[in-house]
Amino acid sequence: MSYTTIPGMFIYSTDANADRSAYFEKVNGEWKGYKFSEVRDIVEKFAAGLATLGIGKDDKVAIQSTNCPRWAFSDYAIACIGAVSVTVYPTLIASQIKYIIDDSDSLYVITQDQSQTDKVLEFINDSPNLKGIIAMDNTHDPSKNIISFDHLLELGEKHIKDTKFNIKESSKDIKPDDLLTLIYTSGTTGNPKGVMLTHDNLVSNVLAGQKHINFGPDDTFLSFLPLSHVFERMTGHYTGFSLGAQTYYAESVDTVGENMAEVKPTLVISVPRVFEKIHARVLDKVAGDPAIRQKIFWWAVGVGGQAAKFLTRGSEPSGFLAFKFRFADKLVFSKLKDRVGGKLRFFVSGGAPLSKEVGEFFASANIPILEGYGLTETSPVISANQEKLYKFGTVGCLLEKVEVKIADDGEILCKGPNVMKGYYKNPEATAEAIDKDGWFHTGDIGKFDEDNYLMITDRKKAILVTAGGKNVAPAPLEIALTSSKYIEQALAIGDKRRFVAALLVPSFEVLEEWAKEKDIDTSDRQALVDHHLVYELLEKEVAVTMEKFSKYERIKKFTVLPNEWTIESGETTPKLSVKRKEVLKNYVDIIDKIYEDLD
C-alpha cells in the first residue's frame, strides 16, 4: 500500500475492498450495511455536491453529529476536495458551537437531526462566515438555508455527469502537509483551541498503528466513542477502513453492551470508565451469588492471575496451570467473554489512565486491554502496549518515528510526524506548546521503565502541593478509588491545604442495590449519600484503597456527592475525563467545609 493523504488512503481501500462490507448501522431494528464500493459512490457524489456549493481547497466545513455512516461519508467527502473538516461534539450547547463555527471560519455545518439543526439556527444569522446547514435527516428548507443530505447527493450526481468530476482528480493536488481537520480541545480553561492536524499527521499515525498493533481486514469494530475526538477517528475510523475491516456503529453509549452481544466485535476502542463499569457489575453479581459460586469465581481469578504472567507476554501457560486455566475459562471466564460478544481479541484503551486492578482482572480472563497514550495534538497516539507484551501501569512503547524525551522537571516531550501543525489562528499558544527545537510539551509527567515502556504519573498542572510542602499526584489516588465497585468518580483535592481529601461520586446502580438490602430508602439521592451507613461503607473502601500510599498522600476525609459529573453539566469532557478546574469551582463551598471541619 502506498498513500500519503487521507483521500489517497480512501481511494486505495475502496479499490482494494470494493465488495467487502464497510459500515453497519441499525435502522428500524435491523443492521443495514454499506459495501466499500457503495461508500465510494456516496462520498464521490457528496464531494461533488459540496463543490456545487462553492466549497474548495482549505475551506472549512463542520460536522455536528454522533457516530453514524453519514459522519464518515461527510468526513471523507470534505477531505477529497481538499477542504478542512471541523469536528463538533453534538453534546455542546449553542453558544459553544457558535464559538467553534466562528473561530474556525466554517462555511457550512452538517447536522445530524432537528435537535442539532435547531442549535445552529439559534445563531446562524449572527455568524458572518456561516452560509448554511446540511441536514443528515433530510430536512430541506431553503428559506432557513437548510439543504438536505440527499438533495446535495442529487446535486453532486448531476455535477459528476456535467463535469466528469471524480475524487481521484479532485484529490491529486492535496499534499501531505495540507490541513486535514480542526479539532477543538475540550477547553478546561477558557475557550477551546483549534488543533490543526495535517494529512501527514493522521496518515503517519495510521501506518504506525498498523505496524504496532495487530489490526486486519477480518476484524470487526464497534464504534461508540465520539468520532469528533481524534482517538476514535484515527483508530476505528481511519485505521479500520484502511485495512478493509468492518465497522458497526453502536446505537448509543447506553446500548454498547447489547450491541456487543449482537455484533460480536473483535476489536473495541474504549475509555477506562467502560471497563470499570463492567468490572464493578461482575463483582457486584458475584457478591450476591451463593458461597460455593463465589469460591469458584475467586479460584478462577487466582488461576487467571497466574496464567496472565504468560498471556501478557505473548505466550501460553503450560502443564497443570494450562489445565486449570482451561477449566477456569469454561466455568467462569467464558461467561465474561460472552458479555463482550464472544469473539473479542482485545480492547484498546485510551483517553485516561487505566486502573491496574481492572487491567489485571481482564488479563486473568485472557481479554487483553492494550492501553495507549496520546493527545489531540499528537494525532493522537504516542505510545501503546502490544499483544506480545502489555504491562499495566504503563502506556506501552513508542510508535514508529515518534520520539519522546523526559524534561528535567519530568514532563513528557514529543517530536515526530504525528505532532500537530499548531493551534488555529493562535501563534502564541502554538509557541508555548511547541518549542524552538520542535518538541511538543504534553503537560504530562512520566518516565520510562526497564523495557522502555512509558509510564504516566500525572498531569504537570494537576500536582497537589500540600501546605506542608509535599507533592502529591492525584491521578493514582483517583484511579485507586474508582477501582472500588461502589465509587464511580473521584477527585483528589488538597493543593495548599494541610491534607489530601476527595470528592466522591458513588456508582449509584451498585450502591442502591446494596442500600435496598440494608432497608435504606433510595428514592432521594441526597438523603442516600448522607446516610451514615453509606458513609461508613465508603470509608472502609477508601481505607483499603489508600493502604498502598504514603501517609501524606492518603485521603484523610471525603464528601459523597448526589450527582454524577457529566458532559451536560460541563464537568467532564466528551471522552469522560473529569474537568478538575470546573469541579473545583462548582464545589468550592463543599470543599471549604471539608477543611473547616478539620483545619
Buried (B, 14 or more C-beta within 10 A) or exposed (E): EEBBBBBBBBBBBBEBBBEBBBBBBBEEEEEEEBBBBBBBBBBBBBBBBBBBBEBEEEBBBBBBBBBBBBBBBBBBBBBBBBBBBBBBBBBBEEEBBBBBBBBBBBBBBBBBBEEBBEBBBEBBEEBEEBBBBBBBBEBEEEEBBBBBBBBBBEBBBBBBEEEEBBBEEBBEEBEBBBBBBBBBBBBBEEEBBBBBBBBBBBBBBBBBBBEBBBBEBEBBBBBBBBBBBBBBBBBBBBBBBBBBBBBBBBBEEEEBBEBBEBBBBBBBBBBBBBBBBBBBBBBBEBEEEEEEBEEBBEBBBEBBEBBBEBBBEEEEBEEEBEEBBBEBBEBBBEBBBEBBBEBBBBBBBBBBBBBBBBBBBBBBBBBBBBBBBBBBBBBBBBBBBBBEBBBBBBBBBBBEEBEBEBBEEBBBBBBBBBBBBBBBEBEEBBEEBBEEEEBBBBBBBBEBEEEEBBBBBBBBEBBBEBEEEBEBBBBBBBBBBBBBBBBBBBBBBBBEBEBBBBBBBBBBEBBBBBBEEEEBEBEEBEEBBEBEEBBEBBBEBBEEBBEEBEEBBBBBBBBBBBEBBEBEEBBBBBBBBBBBEBBBEBBEEEBEEBBEEEE
